[in-house]
Structure formats: C-alpha cells, structure tokens
Amino acid sequence: MSVLTSPKTYTGLAAPQATDAVLCAIPVPYIAKALDTVQVPQQVRPVLPIVKAASAIGLLSVHRFPALARLTTAALTLYFILAVGAHIRVRDSIANAAPAASLLALFAAMTIEGPRRSG
C-alpha cells in the first residue's frame, strides 16, 4: 500500500486542516498577514475556517466514505491551485508559496491515486 492511498495518511492530514481552521477563525496574526500579502478580500476570510473544517471532516471520512475523501482531496487540489495562483499573482516569495505548492502536489497525487479501503 502506498502512503498516498493509506487511510492513515488521510486521517493524519485532517489534523493540520482542523488546526488551520481554528487558527484562521481566530485569526492569528501570521495568518492574517499571509492573507493580506496574497490580497484575500475581507469578505472571503470568514468562509475559510468553514472550508478548512469541512476539508478535515472530508479527509476523516476515508474510513466509511472513501469516495467522499477522494472528492475532498480533489477540492483541496483546487483550493491549493487558487492559493498558488494568489502567491504568483502578487509575486510573493518562493518561500511563502512553497507550502501551498507542496500541498497542491500532495493532494493532486492523492486524488489521482484515491484512498485504499480500510479494513
């Protein structure tokens, strides 16, 4: 079994998504600064914690609903395409764009492979 298809990987990736949802809801200063840098409009920001929490739930669904987990990785791929695009649009540094680009590659690969059924 590949790490990309392991239900444990999906479960493990749900934790940072949930944490990010909480940190965006607060919002902590470094996240607010990052959103300012990529010019995310103020009216969009309240939606981000909801989207991130939903993605955590979607990733956790891998054990009962693998198709939903795969749909979640596809949605996260789109999310990170938009994030990388935002970094490029404002000519942000490579260091700031690298995490989004890495997550884009990870979730795209996970979408292509799909989860292995647990059990």
C-alpha positions as a Markdown table, in Angstrom:
| # | Residue | x | y | z |
|---|---|---|---|---|
| 1 | Met | 0.0 | 0.0 | 0.0 |
| 2 | Ser | 1.3 | 3.4 | -0.9 |
| 3 | Val | 1.5 | 6.2 | 1.6 |
| 4 | Leu | -0.7 | 8.3 | -0.7 |
| 5 | Thr | -3.5 | 5.7 | -0.6 |
| 6 | Ser | -3.3 | 4.9 | 3.1 |
| 7 | Pro | -6.3 | 5.8 | 5.2 |
| 8 | Lys | -3.8 | 6.7 | 7.9 |
| 9 | Thr | -2.4 | 9.5 | 5.6 |
| 10 | Tyr | -5.9 | 10.9 | 5.1 |
| 11 | Thr | -6.5 | 10.8 | 8.9 |
| 12 | Gly | -3.1 | 12.4 | 9.6 |
| 13 | Leu | -3.7 | 15.2 | 7.2 |
| 14 | Ala | -7.1 | 16.0 | 8.8 |
| 15 | Ala | -5.3 | 17.3 | 11.9 |
| 16 | Pro | -3.4 | 20.2 | 10.3 |
| 17 | Gln | -6.5 | 21.1 | 8.3 |
| 18 | Ala | -8.6 | 21.3 | 11.5 |
| 19 | Thr | -5.8 | 23.2 | 13.3 |
| 20 | Asp | -5.6 | 25.6 | 10.3 |
| 21 | Ala | -9.4 | 26.1 | 10.5 |
| 22 | Val | -9.2 | 27.2 | 14.2 |
| 23 | Leu | -6.2 | 29.5 | 13.5 |
| 24 | Cys | -8.0 | 31.1 | 10.6 |
| 25 | Ala | -11.1 | 31.6 | 12.7 |
| 26 | Ile | -9.2 | 33.4 | 15.5 |
| 27 | Pro | -7.3 | 34.7 | 13.2 |
| 28 | Val | -3.7 | 34.5 | 14.5 |
| 29 | Pro | -1.5 | 37.4 | 13.3 |
| 30 | Tyr | 0.8 | 35.5 | 11.0 |
| 31 | Ile | -2.2 | 34.0 | 9.1 |
| 32 | Ala | -3.9 | 37.4 | 8.8 |
| 33 | Lys | -0.6 | 38.8 | 7.5 |
| 34 | Ala | -0.3 | 36.0 | 4.9 |
| 35 | Leu | -3.9 | 36.6 | 3.8 |
| 36 | Asp | -3.1 | 40.3 | 3.5 |
| 37 | Thr | 0.0 | 39.5 | 1.4 |
| 38 | Val | -2.0 | 37.5 | -1.1 |
| 39 | Gln | -4.8 | 40.0 | -1.0 |
| 40 | Val | -7.6 | 37.8 | 0.1 |
| 41 | Pro | -10.6 | 40.0 | 0.4 |
| 42 | Gln | -12.0 | 40.6 | 4.0 |
| 43 | Gln | -15.5 | 39.3 | 2.9 |
| 44 | Val | -13.9 | 35.9 | 1.9 |
| 45 | Arg | -12.0 | 35.3 | 5.1 |
| 46 | Pro | -14.9 | 34.2 | 7.3 |
| 47 | Val | -15.5 | 31.4 | 4.9 |
| 48 | Leu | -12.0 | 30.0 | 5.1 |
| 49 | Pro | -12.4 | 28.3 | 8.6 |
| 50 | Ile | -15.6 | 26.6 | 7.3 |
| 51 | Val | -13.9 | 25.3 | 4.2 |
| 52 | Lys | -10.9 | 24.1 | 6.2 |
| 53 | Ala | -13.1 | 22.4 | 8.8 |
| 54 | Ala | -15.1 | 20.7 | 6.1 |
| 55 | Ser | -11.9 | 19.5 | 4.4 |
| 56 | Ala | -10.8 | 18.0 | 7.7 |
| 57 | Ile | -14.1 | 16.2 | 8.0 |
| 58 | Gly | -13.9 | 15.1 | 4.4 |
| 59 | Leu | -10.5 | 13.6 | 4.9 |
| 60 | Leu | -11.7 | 11.8 | 8.1 |
| 61 | Ser | -14.5 | 10.3 | 6.0 |
| 62 | Val | -12.0 | 7.9 | 4.4 |
| 63 | His | -12.8 | 5.0 | 6.6 |
| 64 | Arg | -16.6 | 5.0 | 5.8 |
| 65 | Phe | -16.9 | 7.0 | 2.6 |
| 66 | Pro | -13.7 | 6.7 | 0.6 |
| 67 | Ala | -15.3 | 8.4 | -2.4 |
| 68 | Leu | -16.0 | 11.5 | -0.3 |
| 69 | Ala | -12.4 | 11.5 | 0.9 |
| 70 | Arg | -11.3 | 11.4 | -2.7 |
| 71 | Leu | -13.7 | 14.3 | -3.6 |
| 72 | Thr | -12.2 | 16.2 | -0.7 |
| 73 | Thr | -8.6 | 15.8 | -2.0 |
| 74 | Ala | -9.9 | 17.0 | -5.4 |
| 75 | Ala | -11.4 | 20.0 | -3.7 |
| 76 | Leu | -8.2 | 20.6 | -1.8 |
| 77 | Thr | -6.3 | 20.4 | -5.1 |
| 78 | Leu | -8.4 | 23.2 | -6.5 |
| 79 | Tyr | -8.0 | 25.2 | -3.3 |
| 80 | Phe | -4.3 | 25.0 | -3.5 |
| 81 | Ile | -4.3 | 25.8 | -7.2 |
| 82 | Leu | -6.0 | 29.0 | -6.2 |
| 83 | Ala | -3.6 | 29.6 | -3.4 |
| 84 | Val | -0.5 | 29.1 | -5.5 |
| 85 | Gly | -2.1 | 31.3 | -8.1 |
| 86 | Ala | -2.6 | 34.0 | -5.5 |
| 87 | His | 1.0 | 33.8 | -4.5 |
| 88 | Ile | 2.1 | 34.1 | -8.1 |
| 89 | Arg | -0.3 | 37.0 | -8.8 |
| 90 | Val | 1.2 | 39.1 | -6.0 |
| 91 | Arg | 4.8 | 38.0 | -6.8 |
| 92 | Asp | 5.1 | 36.5 | -3.4 |
| 93 | Ser | 8.4 | 34.9 | -2.4 |
| 94 | Ile | 9.1 | 31.3 | -3.3 |
| 95 | Ala | 9.5 | 30.5 | 0.4 |
| 96 | Asn | 6.0 | 31.7 | 1.1 |
| 97 | Ala | 4.5 | 29.9 | -1.9 |
| 98 | Ala | 6.3 | 26.6 | -1.3 |
| 99 | Pro | 4.0 | 25.2 | 1.3 |
| 100 | Ala | 0.9 | 25.8 | -0.9 |
| 101 | Ala | 2.7 | 24.3 | -3.9 |
| 102 | Ser | 3.8 | 21.2 | -1.9 |
| 103 | Leu | 0.2 | 20.7 | -0.6 |
| 104 | Leu | -1.1 | 21.1 | -4.2 |
| 105 | Ala | 1.2 | 18.4 | -5.4 |
| 106 | Leu | 0.3 | 16.1 | -2.4 |
| 107 | Phe | -3.4 | 16.5 | -2.8 |
| 108 | Ala | -3.3 | 16.1 | -6.6 |
| 109 | Ala | -1.4 | 12.9 | -6.2 |
| 110 | Met | -3.8 | 11.6 | -3.6 |
| 111 | Thr | -6.7 | 12.5 | -5.9 |
| 112 | Ile | -5.2 | 10.5 | -8.8 |
| 113 | Glu | -4.4 | 7.5 | -6.6 |
| 114 | Gly | -7.5 | 7.6 | -4.4 |
| 115 | Pro | -7.7 | 6.0 | -1.0 |
| 116 | Arg | -7.3 | 2.4 | -0.3 |
| 117 | Arg | -10.3 | 0.9 | 1.5 |
| 118 | Ser | -9.5 | 0.4 | 5.2 |
| 119 | Gly | -10.3 | -2.8 | 6.9 |
